[in-house]
Amino acid sequence: MYTSRTQCSPFIKWAGGKRQLLVELDRRLPTGWNTYFEPFVGGGAMLVHLGNKGLIKSAVIADINRELINLYNVVQKHPSDLITAVLNDQFMNDSASFNTCKREFNRIMGLPGHEIERAAMLIYLNRYGFNGLWRVNNKGEFNVPFGKHANRALISETSLMKFSALLSRVCILNEDFGSATKSAKRGDFVYFDPPYMPLSKTANFTDYNSRGFGFTDQERLAKLFRKLSKKGVHLMLSNSKMPKIEDLYSGFTIDTVDAKRFINCNGQRRNGVQEIIVTNYEY
């Protein structure tokens, strides 16, 4: 069990991360569950939160992003090797080093035999890229620009080792949300944190893959939500507060909560917004 002396924290920033919404999510947790599922794991804030509370007996996490899942697999199986790779002197805080790494990362992306190297590069690109974004072009190449951050530590060795210990109880899948939850059964708990529907045409930071995550995907997710609910699975979902999203989950409990969107180059434009949390159980 995880105690206050052994808590870990997310080691990567991911667009749409839930650190600032954890209080609202925590107060709506089911009273108990068997296996925990998180098919849009991102930076893993919810997984870490539940692990720190001692609530992870077994878990399944997934994401369709191959490089993100490679990183989780490396943290799970080779944390010491990853730490050594991340502390490489090539990872400097300047645009030339960043762009050199980005070119090499795109060259070896997905190549077997380069798992630890790819994971280390992703941590560096995430820490020093613009706002920790993951974005690819139509060729599938990572194309986030240098972020001009002050010098910052790439990782906390202690925290990463603790995260690795947490992942010892976790099955990690590089699969779509539908495939990732096929084994969910009565008494399990699934938290869906999909790419949010953008509130405006200029607010679309919902890249799930090179094709994005459109309303058809949102509809497919809502259909799965209803299917799993009929099986007796505990379900929680967060998304933008928009009438067409709320309509997809009519008949379930929908709570409106205040949140803040952090993805904007101008800090003054990171305005408070309203989001929804959907559950299919009483809490």
C-alpha positions in Angstrom: 0.0 0.0 0.0 1.1 3.5 -0.7 1.6 5.8 2.3 2.6 9.4 2.7 6.2 8.3 2.8 6.1 6.5 -0.5 3.9 8.8 -2.7 4.8 9.3 -6.3 3.9 12.0 -8.8 3.4 12.1 -12.6 6.7 12.4 -14.4 5.3 13.8 -17.7 3.0 16.6 -18.6 0.2 15.8 -21.0 -2.5 18.0 -22.5 -5.7 17.7 -20.6 -4.0 16.4 -17.5 -6.3 16.1 -14.4 -4.1 17.3 -11.6 -6.1 20.4 -11.1 -9.5 18.5 -11.2 -8.5 15.7 -8.8 -10.4 17.1 -5.8 -13.6 17.0 -7.8 -12.9 13.6 -9.2 -11.9 12.2 -5.8 -15.2 13.2 -4.1 -17.1 11.3 -6.8 -15.2 8.0 -6.6 -17.2 4.8 -6.2 -17.1 3.3 -2.7 -15.0 0.3 -4.0 -14.0 -1.6 -7.0 -11.9 -4.5 -8.3 -9.8 -3.6 -11.3 -9.2 0.0 -12.3 -9.2 0.9 -16.0 -8.0 4.2 -17.5 -8.0 3.9 -21.3 -6.9 7.5 -21.9 -4.1 7.5 -19.4 -2.1 10.6 -20.6 0.2 11.8 -17.9 -1.4 9.4 -15.3 -2.5 11.9 -12.7 -5.6 9.9 -11.8 -3.7 6.7 -11.6 -1.1 8.2 -9.4 -3.7 9.8 -7.1 -5.5 6.4 -6.6 -2.2 4.7 -6.1 -1.1 7.2 -3.4 -4.4 6.5 -1.6 -3.8 2.8 -1.7 -6.7 2.1 -4.0 -4.9 0.3 -6.9 -5.1 -3.5 -6.4 -4.8 -4.1 -10.1 -5.2 -1.8 -13.1 -5.3 -1.6 -16.8 -4.1 1.6 -18.5 -4.0 2.3 -22.2 -3.5 5.0 -24.8 -3.4 4.8 -28.6 -0.2 6.9 -28.6 2.6 4.4 -29.2 5.4 6.5 -27.8 3.6 7.4 -24.6 2.9 3.7 -24.0 6.5 2.8 -24.8 7.5 5.3 -22.1 5.2 3.6 -19.5 6.5 0.2 -20.4 10.1 1.4 -20.0 9.3 3.0 -16.6 7.7 -0.2 -15.5 10.5 -2.6 -16.7 13.7 -0.6 -17.0 13.5 2.5 -14.7 17.2 2.6 -13.8 18.2 2.4 -17.5 15.8 5.2 -18.3 17.2 7.4 -15.6 20.7 6.9 -17.0 19.6 7.7 -20.5 17.7 10.8 -19.4 20.7 12.2 -17.6 22.7 12.2 -20.9 24.5 15.4 -21.5 22.9 15.8 -25.0 19.6 17.0 -23.4 20.4 20.7 -23.2 18.0 23.6 -22.7 18.5 25.3 -26.1 16.7 25.2 -29.4 19.5 23.6 -31.3 19.7 20.6 -29.0 16.0 20.4 -28.9 15.6 20.3 -32.7 18.5 17.8 -33.0 16.7 15.5 -30.6 13.4 16.0 -32.3 14.9 14.9 -35.7 16.4 11.9 -34.1 13.3 11.0 -32.3 11.3 11.1 -35.5 13.9 8.9 -37.2 13.7 6.2 -34.6 10.0 6.6 -33.6 8.4 3.2 -33.3 11.6 1.3 -34.1 12.2 -1.9 -32.0 15.5 -1.9 -30.2 15.3 1.8 -29.3 12.7 1.7 -26.6 14.8 3.2 -23.8 16.3 5.9 -26.1 12.8 6.8 -27.4 11.5 7.0 -23.9 14.3 9.3 -22.7 13.8 11.6 -25.7 10.1 11.8 -25.1 10.7 13.0 -21.5 13.1 15.6 -22.8 10.9 16.8 -25.6 7.9 16.9 -23.3 9.8 19.0 -20.6 11.3 21.5 -23.0 8.7 21.6 -25.8 5.9 24.2 -26.0 3.5 23.6 -23.0 4.2 19.9 -22.9 2.1 19.2 -26.0 2.1 16.1 -28.1 1.4 17.1 -31.7 2.2 15.4 -35.0 2.0 16.4 -38.6 0.2 14.5 -41.3 3.2 12.3 -41.7 3.0 11.3 -38.0 6.1 13.2 -37.1 6.4 15.0 -33.8 6.5 18.7 -34.6 6.1 20.6 -31.3 8.5 23.6 -31.2 11.0 24.4 -28.5 9.3 26.0 -25.5 12.0 28.5 -24.2 11.6 27.3 -20.6 13.9 28.2 -17.7 16.3 25.4 -16.7 14.3 22.6 -15.1 15.1 19.1 -13.9 14.0 16.5 -16.5 13.0 13.9 -13.9 13.0 13.1 -10.2 14.8 9.8 -9.8 13.0 9.0 -6.6 9.6 9.8 -8.0 10.2 7.8 -11.2 11.3 4.7 -9.2 8.1 5.1 -7.1 6.0 5.4 -10.3 7.7 2.2 -11.5 6.7 0.4 -8.3 3.1 1.5 -8.8 3.2 0.2 -12.4 4.1 -3.3 -11.1 0.4 -3.8 -10.6 -0.6 -2.4 -13.9 -1.3 -3.9 -17.3 -0.2 -1.4 -20.0 -1.8 -1.5 -23.4 -1.3 0.4 -26.7 -4.9 0.1 -27.7 -8.0 2.1 -28.5 -10.4 2.8 -25.6 -12.8 0.1 -26.9 -10.3 -2.7 -27.0 -8.7 -1.5 -23.7 -11.9 -2.0 -21.8 -13.1 -5.3 -23.3 -12.2 -7.3 -20.1 -14.0 -4.8 -17.7 -16.7 -6.6 -15.8 -19.2 -6.0 -13.0 -17.5 -4.4 -10.0 -14.6 -2.9 -12.0 -14.1 0.9 -12.3 -13.4 2.7 -15.5 -12.4 6.4 -15.7 -12.7 7.9 -19.2 -10.8 11.1 -19.8 -11.0 11.5 -23.6 -9.7 14.4 -25.6 -12.3 17.0 -24.8 -14.6 18.5 -27.4 -13.0 21.9 -28.2 -15.0 24.9 -27.0 -14.0 26.9 -30.1 -12.4 26.4 -33.5 -9.1 27.8 -32.1 -9.1 25.6 -28.9 -8.6 22.2 -30.5 -5.8 20.6 -28.5 -7.5 17.2 -28.7 -5.0 15.2 -30.8 -5.6 11.6 -30.0 -3.7 10.5 -33.1 -2.9 12.0 -36.5 -6.6 12.0 -37.3 -7.6 13.7 -34.1 -10.7 12.8 -32.0 -13.9 14.1 -33.5 -17.5 14.0 -32.6 -18.0 10.5 -34.2 -15.4 9.3 -31.7 -17.3 11.0 -28.8 -20.5 9.2 -29.9 -18.6 5.9 -30.1 -17.3 6.5 -26.5 -20.8 7.3 -25.2 -22.2 4.1 -26.8 -19.4 2.1 -25.0 -20.2 4.0 -21.7 -23.8 2.8 -21.9 -22.8 -0.8 -22.8 -20.4 -1.0 -19.9 -23.0 0.5 -17.5 -25.4 -2.3 -18.4 -22.7 -4.8 -17.4 -22.5 -3.3 -13.9 -19.1 -1.5 -14.4 -18.6 1.6 -12.3 -18.0 4.5 -14.7 -16.7 8.0 -14.5 -16.1 10.4 -17.4 -14.9 14.0 -17.7 -15.4 16.3 -20.8 -16.2 19.8 -21.9 -19.5 21.3 -20.8 -21.3 21.4 -24.1 -25.0 20.6 -24.8 -24.2 18.0 -27.5 -21.8 16.2 -25.1 -24.3 16.3 -22.2 -27.0 15.0 -24.6 -24.8 11.9 -25.2 -24.9 11.0 -21.5 -28.6 11.8 -20.8 -29.9 9.6 -18.0 -26.7 9.5 -16.1 -25.5 11.8 -13.3 -23.9 14.9 -14.9 -22.2 17.4 -12.5 -20.8 20.7 -13.7 -17.5 21.7 -12.1 -15.2 24.7 -12.5 -11.8 24.1 -14.1 -9.0 25.9 -15.8 -7.4 25.2 -19.2 -3.7 25.7 -19.2 -2.8 25.3 -22.8 -2.2 28.8 -24.2 1.0 30.7 -24.9 -0.6 33.7 -23.2 -1.1 33.0 -19.5 -3.8 35.7 -19.2 -5.9 33.7 -21.6 -5.8 30.5 -19.6 -9.3 31.2 -18.4 -11.6 29.3 -16.1 -14.1 27.1 -17.8 -16.8 24.6 -16.9 -16.5 20.9 -17.4 -18.7 18.0 -16.7 -18.1 14.8 -14.7 -20.5 12.0 -15.6 -21.1 8.9 -13.4 -23.4 5.9 -13.5 -23.5 5.3 -9.8 -24.3 7.0 -6.5 -21.4 8.3 -4.4 
